[in-house]
Amino acid sequence: MAATGRIAALGEDARIAGFALAGVPTVRAETADAVRRAWAELPADVVLVLLTPTAAAALGDVPRGSAGRLTAVLPT
């Protein structure tokens, strides 16, 4: 059976705002601390997170593949 879940976009508002137009939940995080806090608070049913390059850098060594969650970093 295929896994099902939601997609979310995480990072600076200016980079992720357009995803809301497509129905993707967006999580605004403008600072490194806000990114790490938002990552930790993502609902369990979020299986793919679209990260801005800045958000990906802020997560650094945080194990992004944990709990079967995939990530994709948006191009610069």
N, CA, C and O atoms as a Tinker XYZ file with bonds, in Angstrom:
   304  protein
     1  N      0.843000   -1.170000    0.000000    73     2
     2  CA     0.000000    0.000000    0.000000    64     1     3
     3  C      0.892000    1.239000    0.000000    63     2     4     5
     4  O      1.871000    1.297000    0.744000    81     3
     5  N      0.571000    2.200000   -0.803000    73     3     6
     6  CA     1.346000    3.432000   -0.894000    64     5     7
     7  C      1.074000    4.317000    0.314000    63     6     8     9
     8  O     -0.044000    4.379000    0.827000    81     7
     9  N      2.125000    4.997000    0.751000    73     7    10
    10  CA     1.972000    5.928000    1.864000    64     9    11
    11  C      1.222000    7.165000    1.383000    63    10    12    13
    12  O      1.399000    7.611000    0.249000    81    11
    13  N      0.408000    7.696000    2.231000    73    11    14
    14  CA    -0.295000    8.932000    1.902000    64    13    15
    15  C      0.027000    9.973000    2.946000    63    14    16    17
    16  O      0.353000    9.643000    4.086000    81    15
    17  N     -0.060000   11.183000    2.570000    73    15    18
    18  CA     0.224000   12.256000    3.503000    64    17    19
    19  C      0.172000   13.594000    2.799000    63    18    20    21
    20  O     -0.180000   13.690000    1.624000    81    19
    21  N      0.524000   14.602000    3.532000    73    19    22
    22  CA     0.459000   15.970000    3.020000    64    21    23
    23  C      1.835000   16.501000    2.670000    63    22    24    25
    24  O      2.864000   15.973000    3.092000    81    23
    25  N      1.813000   17.564000    1.883000    73    23    26
    26  CA     3.008000   18.323000    1.516000    64    25    27
    27  C      2.944000   19.636000    2.273000    63    26    28    29
    28  O      1.858000   20.164000    2.510000    81    27
    29  N      4.095000   20.167000    2.654000    73    27    30
    30  CA     4.170000   21.502000    3.250000    64    29    31
    31  C      5.397000   22.202000    2.683000    63    30    32    33
    32  O      6.366000   21.554000    2.288000    81    31
    33  N      5.349000   23.517000    2.646000    73    31    34
    34  CA     6.488000   24.332000    2.231000    64    33    35
    35  C      6.952000   25.125000    3.448000    63    34    36    37
    36  O      6.141000   25.718000    4.160000    81    35
    37  N      8.260000   25.131000    3.680000    73    35    38
    38  CA     8.830000   25.744000    4.885000    64    37    39
    39  C      9.960000   26.675000    4.504000    63    38    40    41
    40  O     10.876000   26.291000    3.777000    81    39
    41  N      9.894000   27.913000    5.003000    73    39    42
    42  CA    10.974000   28.867000    4.759000    64    41    43
    43  C     10.478000   30.295000    4.748000    63    42    44    45
    44  O      9.432000   30.614000    5.313000    81    43
    45  N     11.244000   31.147000    4.097000    73    43    46
    46  CA    10.935000   32.560000    4.067000    64    45    47
    47  C      9.656000   32.806000    3.264000    63    46    48    49
    48  O      9.444000   32.204000    2.211000    81    47
    49  N      8.825000   33.683000    3.769000    73    47    50
    50  CA     7.524000   33.953000    3.170000    64    49    51
    51  C      7.633000   34.335000    1.697000    63    50    52    53
    52  O      6.841000   33.869000    0.878000    81    51
    53  N      8.589000   35.164000    1.357000    73    51    54
    54  CA     8.726000   35.614000   -0.031000    64    53    55
    55  C      8.988000   34.452000   -0.987000    63    54    56    57
    56  O      8.632000   34.539000   -2.162000    81    55
    57  N      9.600000   33.372000   -0.514000    73    55    58
    58  CA     9.934000   32.229000   -1.367000    64    57    59
    59  C      8.844000   31.169000   -1.407000    63    58    60    61
    60  O      8.781000   30.403000   -2.368000    81    59
    61  N      7.980000   31.097000   -0.389000    73    59    62
    62  CA     6.997000   29.999000   -0.343000    64    61    63
    63  C      5.554000   30.457000   -0.532000    63    62    64    65
    64  O      4.658000   29.621000   -0.647000    81    63
    65  N      5.313000   31.757000   -0.565000    73    63    66
    66  CA     3.941000   32.270000   -0.632000    64    65    67
    67  C      3.165000   31.715000   -1.823000    63    66    68    69
    68  O      1.972000   31.439000   -1.701000    81    67
    69  N      3.807000   31.550000   -2.950000    73    67    70
    70  CA     3.124000   31.057000   -4.140000    64    69    71
    71  C      2.584000   29.647000   -4.001000    63    70    72    73
    72  O      1.611000   29.293000   -4.667000    81    71
    73  N      3.189000   28.842000   -3.157000    73    71    74
    74  CA     2.711000   27.475000   -2.969000    64    73    75
    75  C      1.307000   27.447000   -2.351000    63    74    76    77
    76  O      0.539000   26.514000   -2.588000    81    75
    77  N      0.982000   28.456000   -1.570000    73    75    78
    78  CA    -0.355000   28.523000   -0.971000    64    77    79
    79  C     -1.426000   28.632000   -2.049000    63    78    80    81
    80  O     -2.542000   28.148000   -1.863000    81    79
    81  N     -1.099000   29.258000   -3.167000    73    79    82
    82  CA    -2.055000   29.379000   -4.270000    64    81    83
    83  C     -2.414000   28.013000   -4.858000    63    82    84    85
    84  O     -3.493000   27.832000   -5.422000    81    83
    85  N     -1.502000   27.063000   -4.719000    73    83    86
    86  CA    -1.737000   25.703000   -5.218000    64    85    87
    87  C     -2.311000   24.806000   -4.131000    63    86    88    89
    88  O     -2.483000   23.606000   -4.344000    81    87
    89  N     -2.607000   25.375000   -2.974000    73    87    90
    90  CA    -3.202000   24.598000   -1.895000    64    89    91
    91  C     -2.208000   23.915000   -0.975000    63    90    92    93
    92  O     -2.599000   23.115000   -0.125000    81    91
    93  N     -0.925000   24.222000   -1.135000    73    91    94
    94  CA     0.093000   23.635000   -0.263000    64    93    95
    95  C      0.176000   24.456000    1.018000    63    94    96    97
    96  O      0.357000   25.672000    0.958000    81    95
    97  N      0.048000   23.815000    2.172000    73    95    98
    98  CA     0.214000   24.559000    3.426000    64    97    99
    99  C      1.626000   25.130000    3.509000    63    98   100   101
   100  O      2.600000   24.442000    3.203000    81    99
   101  N      1.728000   26.373000    3.919000    73    99   102
   102  CA     3.033000   27.014000    4.048000    64   101   103
   103  C      3.318000   27.306000    5.512000    63   102   104   105
   104  O      2.425000   27.652000    6.285000    81   103
   105  N      4.573000   27.160000    5.866000    73   103   106
   106  CA     5.024000   27.442000    7.226000    64   105   107
   107  C      6.113000   28.499000    7.113000    63   106   108   109
   108  O      7.237000   28.204000    6.707000    81   107
   109  N      5.771000   29.733000    7.474000    73   107   110
   110  CA     6.729000   30.830000    7.377000    64   109   111
   111  C      7.723000   30.751000    8.515000    63   110   112   113
   112  O      7.353000   30.611000    9.680000    81   111
   113  N      8.987000   30.842000    8.156000    73   111   114
   114  CA    10.060000   30.842000    9.152000    64   113   115
   115  C     11.177000   31.709000    8.591000    63   114   116   117
   116  O     11.844000   31.331000    7.628000    81   115
   117  N     11.373000   32.848000    9.185000    73   115   118
   118  CA    12.330000   33.814000    8.662000    64   117   119
   119  C     13.719000   33.708000    9.289000    63   118   120   121
   120  O     14.677000   34.259000    8.747000    81   119
   121  N     13.845000   33.015000   10.413000    73   119   122
   122  CA    15.138000   32.884000   11.078000    64   121   123
   123  C     15.483000   31.401000   11.237000    63   122   124   125
   124  O     14.615000   30.534000   11.136000    81   123
   125  N     16.748000   31.132000   11.485000    73   123   126
   126  CA    17.190000   29.743000   11.672000    64   125   127
   127  C     16.465000   29.098000   12.850000    63   126   128   129
   128  O     16.048000   27.943000   12.762000    81   127
   129  N     16.313000   29.824000   13.938000    73   127   130
   130  CA    15.598000   29.273000   15.102000    64   129   131
   131  C     14.149000   28.965000   14.759000    63   130   132   133
   132  O     13.611000   27.937000   15.171000    81   131
   133  N     13.520000   29.856000   14.006000    73   131   134
   134  CA    12.126000   29.640000   13.614000    64   133   135
   135  C     11.993000   28.420000   12.705000    63   134   136   137
   136  O     11.015000   27.679000   12.799000    81   135
   137  N     12.968000   28.209000   11.829000    73   135   138
   138  CA    12.949000   27.037000   10.945000    64   137   139
   139  C     13.027000   25.757000   11.771000    63   138   140   141
   140  O     12.239000   24.834000   11.566000    81   139
   141  N     13.967000   25.702000   12.694000    73   139   142
   142  CA    14.124000   24.489000   13.506000    64   141   143
   143  C     12.886000   24.230000   14.370000    63   142   144   145
   144  O     12.473000   23.084000   14.545000    81   143
   145  N     12.309000   25.285000   14.899000    73   143   146
   146  CA    11.090000   25.154000   15.711000    64   145   147
   147  C      9.931000   24.665000   14.839000    63   146   148   149
   148  O      9.183000   23.774000   15.240000    81   147
   149  N      9.786000   25.243000   13.660000    73   147   150
   150  CA     8.693000   24.859000   12.761000    64   149   151
   151  C      8.861000   23.408000   12.303000    63   150   152   153
   152  O      7.877000   22.675000   12.200000    81   151
   153  N     10.094000   22.992000   12.029000    73   151   154
   154  CA    10.351000   21.612000   11.615000    64   153   155
   155  C      9.898000   20.643000   12.705000    63   154   156   157
   156  O      9.250000   19.635000   12.425000    81   155
   157  N     10.244000   20.958000   13.931000    73   155   158
   158  CA     9.900000   20.086000   15.053000    64   157   159
   159  C      8.391000   20.016000   15.277000    63   158   160   161
   160  O      7.889000   19.034000   15.825000    81   159
   161  N      7.670000   21.049000   14.859000    73   159   162
   162  CA     6.231000   21.117000   15.102000    64   161   163
   163  C      5.387000   20.685000   13.899000    63   162   164   165
   164  O      4.159000   20.759000   13.957000    81   163
   165  N      6.023000   20.235000   12.809000    73   163   166
   166  CA     5.239000   19.791000   11.653000    64   165   167
   167  C      4.359000   18.611000   12.043000    63   166   168   169
   168  O      4.802000   17.732000   12.781000    81   167
   169  N      3.131000   18.579000   11.562000    73   167   170
   170  CA     2.255000   17.444000   11.862000    64   169   171
   171  C      2.830000   16.143000   11.308000    63   170   172   173
   172  O      3.553000   16.150000   10.311000    81   171
   173  N      2.509000   15.043000   11.951000    73   171   174
   174  CA     3.043000   13.735000   11.564000    64   173   175
   175  C      2.614000   13.317000   10.166000    63   174   176   177
   176  O      3.298000   12.516000    9.529000    81   175
   177  N      1.490000   13.843000    9.674000    73   175   178
   178  CA     1.031000   13.422000    8.348000    64   177   179
   179  C      1.693000   14.189000    7.202000    63   178   180   181
   180  O      1.362000   13.957000    6.040000    81   179
   181  N      2.622000   15.097000    7.509000    73   179   182
   182  CA     3.396000   15.780000    6.467000    64   181   183
   183  C      4.532000   14.843000    6.066000    63   182   184   185
   184  O      5.422000   14.543000    6.862000    81   183
   185  N      4.482000   14.387000    4.811000    73   183   186
   186  CA     5.462000   13.407000    4.342000    64   185   187
   187  C      6.481000   13.994000    3.372000    63   186   188   189
   188  O      7.506000   13.370000    3.099000    81   187
   189  N      6.207000   15.196000    2.846000    73   187   190
   190  CA     7.138000   15.876000    1.946000    64   189   191
   191  C      7.186000   17.340000    2.329000    63   190   192   193
   192  O      6.155000   18.006000    2.413000    81   191
   193  N      8.401000   17.840000    2.561000    73   191   194
   194  CA     8.569000   19.236000    2.931000    64   193   195
   195  C      9.427000   19.912000    1.873000    63   194   196   197
   196  O     10.554000   19.493000    1.608000    81   195
   197  N      8.887000   20.955000    1.276000    73   195   198
   198  CA     9.622000   21.777000    0.329000    64   197   199
   199  C     10.339000   22.849000    1.141000    63   198   200   201
   200  O      9.699000   23.655000    1.816000    81   199
   201  N     11.656000   22.857000    1.074000    73   199   202
   202  CA    12.462000   23.787000    1.864000    64   201   203
   203  C     13.100000   24.832000    0.970000    63   202   204   205
   204  O     13.560000   24.525000   -0.130000    81   203
   205  N     13.127000   26.071000    1.445000    73   203   206
   206  CA    13.931000   27.074000    0.762000    64   205   207
   207  C     15.396000   26.753000    1.056000    63   206   208   209
   208  O     15.683000   26.070000    2.040000    81   207
   209  N     16.324000   27.225000    0.232000    73   207   210
   210  CA    17.738000   26.965000    0.518000    64   209   211
   211  C     18.164000   27.455000    1.906000    63   210   212   213
   212  O     18.961000   26.801000    2.579000    81   211
   213  N     17.639000   28.593000    2.326000    73   211   214
   214  CA    17.979000   29.129000    3.645000    64   213   215
   215  C     17.449000   28.226000    4.752000    63   214   216   217
   216  O     18.132000   27.995000    5.749000    81   215
   217  N     16.237000   27.716000    4.578000    73   215   218
   218  CA    15.666000   26.810000    5.575000    64   217   219
   219  C     16.457000   25.508000    5.636000    63   218   220   221
   220  O     16.708000   24.983000    6.720000    81   219
   221  N     16.847000   24.990000    4.482000    73   219   222
   222  CA    17.638000   23.761000    4.458000    64   221   223
   223  C     18.961000   23.959000    5.187000    63   222   224   225
   224  O     19.399000   23.084000    5.935000    81   223
   225  N     19.597000   25.105000    4.971000    73   223   226
   226  CA    20.859000   25.402000    5.664000    64   225   227
   227  C     20.646000   25.521000    7.163000    63   226   228   229
   228  O     21.490000   25.087000    7.948000    81   227
   229  N     19.523000   26.106000    7.566000    73   227   230
   230  CA    19.222000   26.267000    8.998000    64   229   231
   231  C     19.033000   24.918000    9.668000    63   230   232   233
   232  O     19.386000   24.750000   10.835000    81   231
   233  N     18.477000   23.953000    8.941000    73   231   234
   234  CA    18.280000   22.624000    9.526000    64   233   235
   235  C     19.594000   21.883000    9.681000    63   234   236   237
   236  O     19.727000   21.035000   10.563000    81   235
   237  N     20.556000   22.191000    8.841000    73   235   238
   238  CA    21.888000   21.590000    8.966000    64   237   239
   239  C     21.846000   20.095000    9.135000    63   238   240   241
   240  O     21.420000   19.373000    8.234000    81   239
   241  N     22.286000   19.624000   10.284000    73   239   242
   242  CA    22.400000   18.193000   10.549000    64   241   243
   243  C     21.136000   17.560000   11.121000    63   242   244   245
   244  O     21.160000   16.394000   11.517000    81   243
   245  N     20.048000   18.292000   11.172000    73   243   246
   246  CA    18.791000   17.708000   11.657000    64   245   247
   247  C     18.439000   16.557000   10.717000    63   246   248   249
   248  O     18.426000   16.739000    9.499000    81   247
   249  N     18.155000   15.385000   11.261000    73   247   250
   250  CA    17.855000   14.226000   10.390000    64   249   251
   251  C     16.537000   14.415000    9.653000    63   250   252   253
   252  O     15.467000   14.117000   10.184000    81   251
   253  N     16.626000   14.913000    8.423000    73   251   254
   254  CA    15.429000   15.250000    7.666000    64   253   255
   255  C     14.678000   14.039000    7.154000    63   254   256   257
   256  O     13.492000   14.158000    6.849000    81   255
   257  N     15.301000   12.890000    7.045000    73   255   258
   258  CA    14.613000   11.709000    6.546000    64   257   259
   259  C     13.938000   10.906000    7.633000    63   258   260   261
   260  O     13.423000    9.818000    7.377000    81   259
   261  N     13.935000   11.431000    8.839000    73   259   262
   262  CA    13.343000   10.687000    9.946000    64   261   263
   263  C     11.844000   10.539000    9.767000    63   262   264   265
   264  O     11.189000   11.400000    9.179000    81   263
   265  N     11.320000    9.468000   10.266000    73   263   266
   266  CA     9.885000    9.176000   10.235000    64   265   267
   267  C      9.346000    9.120000    8.810000    63   266   268   269
   268  O      8.167000    9.390000    8.579000    81   267
   269  N     10.204000    8.769000    7.855000    73   267   270
   270  CA     9.754000    8.628000    6.485000    64   269   271
   271  C      9.446000    9.936000    5.781000    63   270   272   273
   272  O      8.824000    9.927000    4.719000    81   271
   273  N      9.861000   11.048000    6.339000    73   271   274
   274  CA     9.591000   12.357000    5.745000    64   273   275
   275  C     10.656000   12.675000    4.704000    63   274   276   277
   276  O     11.852000   12.565000    4.974000    81   275
   277  N     10.220000   13.064000    3.523000    73   275   278
   278  CA    11.119000   13.455000    2.448000    64   277   279
   279  C     11.243000   14.954000    2.404000    63   278   280   281
   280  O     10.340000   15.672000    2.834000    81   279
   281  N     12.365000   15.434000    1.884000    73   279   282
   282  CA    12.548000   16.866000    1.699000    64   281   283
   283  C     13.012000   17.133000    0.276000    63   282   284   285
   284  O     13.639000   16.285000   -0.360000    81   283
   285  N     12.699000   18.304000   -0.199000    73   283   286
   286  CA    13.205000   18.798000   -1.483000    64   285   287
   287  C     13.580000   20.260000   -1.260000    63   286   288   289
   288  O     12.809000   21.032000   -0.689000    81   287
   289  N     14.769000   20.626000   -1.717000    73   287   290
   290  CA    15.231000   22.001000   -1.559000    64   289   291
   291  C     14.930000   22.747000   -2.861000    63   290   292   293
   292  O     15.307000   22.312000   -3.950000    81   291
   293  N     14.245000   23.875000   -2.717000    73   291   294
   294  CA    13.898000   24.674000   -3.871000    64   293   295
   295  C     15.164000   25.268000   -4.496000    63   294   296   297
   296  O     16.130000   25.546000   -3.785000    81   295
   297  N     15.168000   25.460000   -5.797000    73   295   298
   298  CA    16.356000   26.070000   -6.436000    64   297   299
   299  C     16.522000   27.521000   -6.002000    63   298   300   301
   300  O     15.561000   28.181000   -5.606000    81   299
   301  N     17.736000   27.996000   -6.084000    73   299   302
   302  CA    18.009000   29.386000   -5.693000    64   301   303
   303  C     17.582000   30.334000   -6.759000    63   302   304
   304  O     17.734000   31.546000   -6.605000    81   303
